[in-house]
Amino acid sequence: MLLSLLQQVDIEQKMKDAPDNQYEIGIFIGSFLPLIVLVLLAYFLYRYNRNRNNN
């Protein structure tokens, strides 16, 4: 996590240098994928702990 905060990725520059439109879609998905994974992980941990406390 700390390493990802230290890395500065210039997405606009990558899109300018993209060979085609498919590459831009990959950059877009790749930029949001870590956020989606963290949100899903937080949700499943919340759900697990809520069900454990109810029993």
Residue pairs with C-beta under 8 A, 6 or more apart in sequence:
4 34
9 31
11 27
11 31
14 27
15 24
15 27
18 24
18 27
